[in-house]
Every structure is written in structure tokens, then in C-alpha cells.
Amino acid sequence: MTIEVNGSERAVPDGSTVAEVLRLLGLPCDGVAVAVNGVVVPRTQHGAAVVPAWAQVEVLTAVQGG
């Protein structure tokens, strides 16, 4: 299925969870915030929250420094 991640289309397996999408992107589950279709998904739900086809996913990573 196709989803949009930070403005770019990505192909992911049907039924992928937020955690699986992060793994496919090579991102850790810690230190990121994820919203699916404008709704923030709590980190505790990343393994259970299924991303629907054509969802708009926003992934923000924490950055150290100033």
C-alpha cells in the first residue's frame, strides 16, 4: 500500500503498524514523535496502531544541541 511520510510517497506492506513503518524507514522507536492523519500516536501505541492506505504520516525526530 502507499502512504505519505513527511510529504513523500512510500510503499509499505498492507497492515503495517507505526512501529513497522519506523523500522522500514530505518528510524528508532525512541526519540521520535509520529502523527497519522494529524493525530499524534503515543509511543506506547506504535506497535498496535495500524497505518491505513494513503495515510499522511509525519515523523519528527528529537535533535540535541542549541
Phi, psi and omega in degrees: 000164180250136173229168176247122180244117180049040175090357180244135178289139179224142174265129177225157178298146176305140177079013180296140175270170177302316180299319179293321177298316178300318178298316179298328179276354181076025181253147177285159176281337179270146175079016177230152172243138183232134173237136176244119183052040175084002180247123180293133178258116180301145181305326180294344181256000182303325181282344183250337185282112180276134180270122180283159177303143179063019177292150172262113183250129176245127179240123177244132179255146177285139180232133178271158177120186182211000000 
